């Protein structure tokens, strides 16, 4: 089998586009949105290292950022908006009510937990168990990323953004729903500082024993 010269060429990051991680994320994101990168394509660390001419740490950070963006949700929110009349959105409505109640009581830990779970509820509303399991894994990884590289001010999703996304879904405004979710994910990513990593906490008894 003959090799494709383009597949073997090294794509050098453009310094004007920021860090190597950001460059890799943008290239993969663009390929996904232009449907040149097929669903379920395995993003091999070794192949990405060779393609972009960077080390594994750079690639791993880029993959973490891609996970935090939850690209699959862009398609899920569009699907929900298109079929909102035939889909039970109660799970999302009830969840946002819980978020609002937690904010009123200023229950910080509960707010953080519910903020992450909203994204799994989007997947749950589709009724597709496979996508739901996949989204739970992505949200778990995202929570770890935010815990490592996020500030306390960005530990939870911004207020009202979930409600606005739900409203766009309910009104079948697919374009607005997608735009809101992209903006929402960018806010989450913008709160990450990949150069600063938090250290581990020693008081595991308190952390794991708390309700």
NORMOHU-V436026 format. One record per backbone hydrogen bond with DSSP energy under -0.5 kcal/mol. CO is the residue of the C=O (numbers start at 0). NH is the residue of the N-H. E is the energy in kcal/mol with one decimal. If there is no record, write none. Layout:
# NORMOHU-V436026
CO,NH,E / CO,NH,E
This chain:
# NORMOHU-V436026
2,4,-0.6 / 3,6,-0.9 / 3,7,-1.1 / 4,8,-0.9 / 8,10,-0.5 / 9,11,-0.8 / 12,14,-0.6 / 13,16,-2.6 / 14,17,-1.5 / 18,22,-2.1 / 19,23,-2.4 / 20,24,-2.6 / 21,25,-2.6 / 22,26,-2.1 / 23,27,-2.4 / 24,28,-2.9 / 25,29,-2.5 / 26,30,-1.9 / 27,31,-2.2 / 28,32,-2.5 / 29,33,-2.0 / 30,35,-2.4 / 30,36,-1.7 / 31,34,-1.5 / 35,37,-0.7 / 37,40,-1.4 / 41,43,-1.3 / 43,47,-2.4 / 44,48,-2.5 / 45,49,-2.0 / 46,50,-2.7 / 47,51,-2.5 / 48,52,-1.3 / 48,53,-1.2 / 50,10,-4.5 / 54,58,-1.7 / 55,59,-3.0 / 56,60,-2.2 / 57,61,-2.0 / 58,62,-2.5 / 59,63,-2.0 / 60,64,-2.2 / 61,65,-2.2 / 62,66,-2.2 / 63,67,-2.3 / 64,68,-1.4 / 65,69,-0.8 / 65,70,-0.7 / 66,69,-0.8 / 69,72,-2.4 / 70,73,-1.4 / 70,74,-0.6 / 71,74,-0.8 / 71,75,-1.6 / 72,76,-2.8 / 73,77,-0.9 / 74,78,-2.1 / 75,79,-2.5 / 76,80,-2.0 / 77,81,-2.1 / 78,82,-1.7 / 80,83,-0.7 / 82,85,-1.7 / 82,86,-0.5 / 83,86,-0.7 / 86,88,-0.9 / 88,91,-0.7 / 88,92,-2.4 / 89,93,-3.1 / 90,94,-1.3 / 91,95,-2.4 / 92,96,-1.6 / 93,97,-1.7 / 94,98,-2.1 / 95,99,-2.6 / 96,100,-2.1 / 97,101,-2.2 / 98,102,-2.2 / 99,103,-2.2 / 100,104,-1.6 / 101,106,-2.6 / 102,105,-0.8 / 105,107,-1.4 / 106,110,-2.4 / 107,111,-2.2 / 108,112,-2.1 / 109,113,-2.7 / 110,114,-2.3 / 111,115,-1.7 / 112,116,-1.9 / 113,117,-1.5 / 114,118,-0.5 / 115,118,-0.9 / 115,119,-0.6 / 116,119,-0.6 / 116,120,-1.9 / 117,121,-1.5 / 118,122,-1.1 / 119,123,-2.4 / 120,124,-2.2 / 121,125,-0.7 / 122,125,-0.9 / 122,126,-0.5 / 122,127,-0.7 / 123,126,-1.3 / 126,128,-0.8 / 127,131,-2.1 / 128,132,-2.3 / 129,133,-2.2 / 130,134,-2.7 / 131,135,-2.1 / 132,136,-1.7 / 133,137,-2.0 / 134,138,-2.8 / 135,139,-2.2 / 136,140,-2.2 / 137,141,-2.5 / 138,142,-2.5 / 139,143,-1.6 / 140,144,-2.2 / 141,145,-2.9 / 142,146,-2.1 / 143,147,-1.8 / 144,148,-3.2 / 145,149,-2.2 / 147,197,-2.4 / 148,192,-2.6 / 150,153,-1.1 / 151,154,-1.0 / 157,160,-1.1 / 159,163,-2.2 / 160,164,-2.0 / 161,165,-2.4 / 162,166,-2.3 / 163,167,-2.0 / 164,168,-2.0 / 165,169,-2.7 / 166,170,-1.8 / 167,172,-2.4 / 168,171,-1.5 / 171,173,-1.5 / 172,176,-2.6 / 173,177,-2.2 / 174,178,-2.4 / 175,179,-2.9 / 176,180,-1.9 / 177,181,-2.5 / 178,182,-2.4 / 179,183,-2.4 / 180,184,-2.8 / 181,185,-2.2 / 182,186,-1.9 / 183,187,-1.8 / 184,188,-2.5 / 185,189,-2.8 / 186,190,-0.9 / 187,190,-0.8 / 188,191,-2.0 / 190,150,-0.9 / 191,193,-0.6 / 192,195,-1.4 / 194,196,-0.5 / 201,203,-2.4 / 202,206,-2.0 / 203,207,-3.2 / 204,208,-1.3 / 205,209,-0.8
